[in-house]
Amino acid sequence: MNFQQLRSVREAVRCGFNLTEVAHTLHTSQPGVSRQIRELEEELGIELFVRAGKRLTGLTEPGGHVLPIIERMLQESSNLRHAGQEFVARQTGRLSVAATHTQARYALPVAVQEFRGRFPNVSLHLHQGSPKQVAQMLLDGEADVGIATEALGDYAQLVALPCYRWTHSVVVPPGHALLDGPLSLEALAEHPLITYDNGFTGRTRIDRAFEDQGLAPQIVLTAMDADVIKTYVQLGMGVGVVAGIAFEAERDTHLRALDAGPLFGINQTRLAVRRGSYLRGYVHAFIESFAPSLTREVVEEALASDAVVRDEA
């Protein structure tokens, strides 16, 4: 048994049982992939894949049982390599962080600046995407750390830890009618709204608040990030609902903000890592810089736990 055989099995599943794609991913030949899989099956004494001629079409029952073990073995081999690197070069390496636009634009800059000052020889890579894309980057090993408000707590393969709480703000042009009276869902429902796409930045809470009151908001435009929303509010296309941290009075001088926390409730941003992963010292330093409550001890204890870490929505 060798790691190439294990990788061949794992990638066969990831690539939808397309051995040509597996060969491309592993930089080898298709016959080589087939041989690696067959040799492992012979050594284990079971067939891992259902076959139609020479094609793989799915996992057998034993294959479905063995696959998580293979995943863990490959993860631990990666952890072992990283552990060695930890002692060879404690101040150098690569850190990949995946986050939504709101987190990357408004929540991360201070932590990134502090991290760069402490670890100038660590190559830092920021990736932006939807919450589901952030989760997938973690699952695929493309990111070490993921930060988002929604979705991260939905994956058993991830440890999602609460970072900070925040509320929404309603943004309007100066002189708007909503500035004259108490803010309410009924008042908002009378205006065209511009807010986040489904699954972004607390959108679930926005929809739920209107639904609970039996109201149908006039959502005329949605976007992935607050900067786009604020741009169209400034053009007079509607009233914006954005994360509170996304409104900066010193920069957004052509807009006014109203606290919408009482309407839409409190949201929770989470930081996630892949369960079973080995985090180098500088990764822990970055995490603690972003969320001081997430000390190395807290994160390692969560990683060692079999339970999925969740907070109350």
C-alpha positions as CSV (number, residue, x, y, z in Angstrom):
1,M,0.0,0.0,0.0
2,N,1.3,3.5,-0.9
3,F,0.1,7.0,-0.9
4,Q,-0.2,7.1,-4.7
5,Q,-2.7,4.3,-4.6
6,L,-4.7,6.2,-1.9
7,R,-4.6,9.4,-3.9
8,S,-5.8,7.6,-7.0
9,V,-8.9,6.4,-5.1
10,R,-9.6,9.8,-3.6
11,E,-9.3,11.7,-6.8
12,A,-11.4,9.1,-8.7
13,V,-14.3,10.0,-6.4
14,R,-13.5,13.8,-6.6
15,C,-13.4,13.7,-10.4
16,G,-16.7,11.9,-10.7
17,F,-15.0,8.5,-11.6
18,N,-13.4,10.0,-14.7
19,L,-10.0,8.4,-14.9
20,T,-8.7,10.7,-17.6
21,E,-9.3,13.7,-15.3
22,V,-7.7,11.8,-12.4
23,A,-4.6,11.1,-14.5
24,H,-4.4,14.8,-15.3
25,T,-4.8,15.8,-11.7
26,L,-2.1,13.4,-10.5
27,H,0.2,14.1,-13.5
28,T,0.3,10.5,-14.6
29,S,-1.3,8.2,-17.2
30,Q,-4.8,6.7,-17.1
31,P,-3.4,3.1,-17.2
32,G,-1.2,4.1,-14.3
33,V,-4.3,5.3,-12.3
34,S,-6.2,2.1,-13.1
35,R,-3.2,0.0,-12.0
36,Q,-2.8,1.8,-8.7
37,I,-6.5,1.3,-7.9
38,R,-6.5,-2.3,-8.9
39,E,-3.3,-3.1,-6.9
40,L,-4.9,-1.5,-3.8
41,E,-8.1,-3.5,-4.3
42,E,-6.1,-6.7,-4.6
43,E,-4.1,-5.9,-1.4
44,L,-7.3,-5.1,0.5
45,G,-9.2,-8.1,-0.9
46,I,-12.2,-6.0,-1.8
47,E,-13.5,-4.0,-4.8
48,L,-13.7,-0.3,-4.1
49,F,-15.5,0.7,-7.3
50,V,-18.5,-0.4,-9.3
51,R,-17.4,-1.0,-13.0
52,A,-19.1,-1.0,-16.3
53,G,-16.5,-2.6,-18.5
54,K,-13.3,-0.6,-17.9
55,R,-15.2,2.5,-16.7
56,L,-15.7,3.3,-13.0
57,T,-19.4,4.2,-12.3
58,G,-19.5,4.5,-8.5
59,L,-18.3,3.3,-5.1
60,T,-19.1,-0.2,-3.8
61,E,-20.4,-0.6,-0.3
62,P,-16.9,-1.5,1.0
63,G,-15.5,1.4,-1.0
64,G,-17.9,3.8,0.7
65,H,-16.7,2.4,4.1
66,V,-13.0,2.7,3.2
67,L,-13.0,6.1,1.5
68,P,-13.2,8.1,4.8
69,I,-10.3,6.1,6.1
70,I,-8.3,7.0,3.0
71,E,-9.2,10.6,3.4
72,R,-8.0,10.6,7.0
73,M,-4.7,8.9,6.0
74,L,-4.0,11.4,3.3
75,Q,-4.9,14.3,5.7
76,E,-2.6,12.9,8.4
77,S,0.3,12.5,5.8
78,S,-0.2,16.2,5.0
79,N,-0.2,17.0,8.7
80,L,3.0,15.1,9.2
81,R,4.7,17.0,6.4
82,H,3.5,20.4,7.8
83,A,4.6,19.4,11.3
84,G,8.1,18.9,10.0
85,Q,8.0,22.2,8.1
86,E,6.9,23.9,11.4
87,F,10.3,23.1,13.0
88,V,12.4,23.6,9.9
89,A,11.0,27.1,9.1
90,R,8.8,28.5,11.8
91,Q,8.7,32.0,10.3
92,T,8.3,31.2,6.6
93,G,5.6,29.5,4.5
94,R,2.2,30.2,3.0
95,L,-1.1,31.2,4.5
96,S,-4.3,31.0,2.4
97,V,-7.4,32.7,3.7
98,A,-10.8,32.5,2.0
99,A,-13.4,35.0,2.9
100,T,-16.5,36.8,1.6
101,H,-16.1,40.3,0.2
102,T,-17.5,41.9,3.3
103,Q,-15.1,40.1,5.6
104,A,-12.1,40.7,3.2
105,R,-12.9,44.4,2.7
106,Y,-14.1,45.5,6.2
107,A,-13.1,43.0,8.8
108,L,-9.7,41.6,7.8
109,P,-7.5,44.6,7.0
110,V,-6.3,45.2,10.5
111,A,-5.5,41.5,11.1
112,V,-3.7,41.2,7.7
113,Q,-1.6,44.3,8.4
114,E,-0.6,43.0,11.8
115,F,0.2,39.6,10.5
116,R,2.4,41.0,7.7
117,G,4.3,43.0,10.3
118,R,4.9,39.9,12.5
119,F,5.5,37.4,9.7
120,P,7.1,39.2,6.7
121,N,8.4,36.0,5.2
122,V,5.0,34.3,5.1
123,S,3.3,34.5,1.7
124,L,-0.4,35.6,2.5
125,H,-3.0,34.8,-0.1
126,L,-6.6,36.1,0.1
127,H,-9.4,34.4,-1.8
128,Q,-12.9,35.9,-2.1
129,G,-16.1,34.0,-2.7
130,S,-19.6,33.1,-1.6
131,P,-19.9,31.4,1.8
132,K,-20.4,28.1,0.0
133,Q,-17.3,28.7,-2.1
134,V,-15.3,29.6,1.0
135,A,-16.4,26.3,2.6
136,Q,-15.5,24.4,-0.6
137,M,-12.0,25.9,-0.7
138,L,-11.5,24.7,2.9
139,L,-12.7,21.2,2.0
140,D,-10.5,21.0,-1.1
141,G,-7.4,22.1,0.9
142,E,-7.1,25.4,-1.1
143,A,-7.5,27.5,2.0
144,D,-6.2,27.1,5.5
145,V,-8.7,29.5,7.1
146,G,-12.2,30.5,6.0
147,I,-14.3,33.4,7.3
148,A,-18.0,34.0,6.5
149,T,-21.3,34.7,8.2
150,E,-23.4,31.9,6.6
151,A,-22.9,28.3,5.5
152,L,-19.6,27.4,7.4
153,G,-21.5,25.9,10.3
154,D,-23.3,23.5,7.9
155,Y,-20.4,21.2,7.1
156,A,-19.4,18.4,9.5
157,Q,-15.9,18.3,7.9
158,L,-15.3,21.8,9.2
159,V,-14.8,23.3,12.6
160,A,-16.6,26.6,12.6
161,L,-15.9,28.9,15.6
162,P,-17.8,32.1,16.4
163,C,-15.7,35.3,15.9
164,Y,-17.8,38.3,16.4
165,R,-21.4,39.5,16.3
166,W,-22.8,42.3,14.1
167,T,-26.0,43.8,12.9
168,H,-27.3,45.2,9.7
169,S,-27.7,48.9,8.8
170,V,-30.2,50.6,6.4
171,V,-28.4,53.1,4.1
172,V,-30.2,55.9,2.4
173,P,-29.4,59.2,0.7
174,P,-29.5,62.4,2.8
175,G,-33.0,63.7,3.2
176,H,-34.7,60.3,2.7
177,A,-38.1,59.9,4.3
178,L,-36.9,57.0,6.5
179,L,-34.6,59.4,8.4
180,D,-37.7,61.2,9.7
181,G,-39.4,58.5,11.7
182,P,-38.8,55.3,13.6
183,L,-37.4,52.5,11.4
184,S,-39.7,49.6,11.0
185,L,-40.2,46.6,8.7
186,E,-43.5,48.1,7.5
187,A,-41.7,51.3,6.6
188,L,-39.0,49.4,4.7
189,A,-41.5,47.3,2.8
190,E,-42.9,50.5,1.3
191,H,-39.6,51.2,-0.5
192,P,-37.5,49.3,-3.2
193,L,-34.7,47.5,-1.4
194,I,-31.2,46.7,-2.5
195,T,-29.4,44.0,-0.4
196,Y,-27.2,40.9,-0.5
197,D,-27.7,37.8,-2.7
198,N,-29.2,34.8,-1.1
199,G,-26.8,33.1,1.2
200,F,-24.6,36.2,1.7
201,T,-24.0,38.3,4.8
202,G,-27.0,37.5,6.9
203,R,-29.5,37.6,4.0
204,T,-31.3,34.7,5.7
205,R,-32.2,36.8,8.7
206,I,-33.5,39.7,6.5
207,D,-35.8,37.4,4.6
208,R,-37.0,35.7,7.8
209,A,-37.8,39.0,9.5
210,F,-40.1,40.1,6.7
211,E,-41.7,36.7,6.5
212,D,-42.4,36.5,10.2
213,Q,-44.3,39.8,9.9
214,G,-46.2,38.6,6.8
215,L,-44.5,41.3,4.6
216,A,-43.3,41.0,1.1
217,P,-40.3,43.3,0.6
218,Q,-39.7,45.0,-2.8
219,I,-36.2,43.7,-3.5
220,V,-35.2,45.3,-6.8
221,L,-31.5,44.5,-6.9
222,T,-29.1,42.1,-5.1
223,A,-25.4,41.9,-5.0
224,M,-22.5,40.0,-3.3
225,D,-20.9,43.0,-1.7
226,A,-21.8,46.1,0.2
227,D,-19.8,48.5,-2.1
228,V,-22.1,47.6,-5.0
229,I,-25.2,48.0,-2.9
230,K,-24.1,51.4,-1.7
231,T,-23.3,52.6,-5.2
232,Y,-26.9,51.9,-6.4
233,V,-28.4,53.4,-3.3
234,Q,-26.4,56.6,-4.0
235,L,-27.9,56.5,-7.6
236,G,-31.3,56.6,-6.1
237,M,-32.4,53.1,-7.1
238,G,-33.6,52.1,-3.6
239,V,-32.9,51.7,0.1
240,G,-29.9,49.5,1.0
241,V,-29.5,46.9,3.7
242,V,-25.9,46.2,4.4
243,A,-23.7,44.8,7.2
244,G,-23.1,47.5,9.8
245,I,-19.4,47.2,9.5
246,A,-19.7,48.1,5.8
247,F,-20.9,51.6,6.4
248,E,-18.0,54.1,7.0
249,A,-19.2,57.6,7.8
250,E,-15.9,59.2,6.9
251,R,-16.0,57.6,3.4
252,D,-19.7,57.2,2.7
253,T,-20.4,60.9,3.0
254,H,-23.2,60.8,0.4
255,L,-25.2,58.3,2.5
256,R,-26.8,58.0,5.9
257,A,-27.1,54.9,8.0
258,L,-29.8,53.6,10.4
259,D,-29.2,50.8,12.8
260,A,-31.4,47.8,11.7
261,G,-30.3,45.5,14.5
262,P,-33.7,45.6,16.2
263,L,-35.3,44.6,12.9
264,F,-33.1,41.8,11.7
265,G,-31.4,40.6,14.8
266,I,-27.7,39.7,15.6
267,N,-25.6,37.9,13.1
268,Q,-22.6,35.7,13.8
269,T,-19.4,35.7,11.8
270,R,-17.5,32.4,11.9
271,L,-14.0,31.3,11.3
272,A,-13.5,27.8,10.0
273,V,-10.7,25.3,9.5
274,R,-10.9,21.8,8.1
275,R,-11.4,19.2,10.8
276,G,-8.3,17.1,11.4
277,S,-5.9,19.7,9.7
278,Y,-2.6,20.7,11.2
279,L,-2.2,24.4,11.7
280,R,1.2,25.9,11.8
281,G,2.1,28.4,14.5
282,Y,1.7,31.5,12.2
283,V,-1.8,30.3,11.2
284,H,-2.8,30.3,14.9
285,A,-1.2,33.8,15.2
286,F,-3.4,35.0,12.3
287,I,-6.5,33.5,13.8
288,E,-5.9,35.1,17.2
289,S,-5.1,38.4,15.6
290,F,-8.5,38.4,13.8
291,A,-10.4,37.0,16.7
292,P,-8.6,37.3,20.1
293,S,-10.9,34.9,21.8
294,L,-9.8,32.1,19.4
295,T,-6.5,31.3,21.1
296,R,-4.4,28.4,20.0
297,E,-5.7,26.4,23.0
298,V,-9.3,27.0,22.0
299,V,-8.8,26.1,18.4
300,E,-6.8,23.0,19.1
301,E,-9.4,21.8,21.6
302,A,-12.1,22.3,19.0
303,L,-10.1,20.5,16.3
304,A,-9.6,17.5,18.7
305,S,-13.3,17.3,19.5
306,D,-15.5,14.9,17.6
307,A,-18.5,17.3,17.9
308,V,-19.3,19.9,15.3
309,V,-18.8,23.3,16.9
310,R,-21.9,25.5,16.4
311,D,-23.2,28.6,17.9
312,E,-26.8,29.7,18.3
313,A,-28.2,31.3,15.1
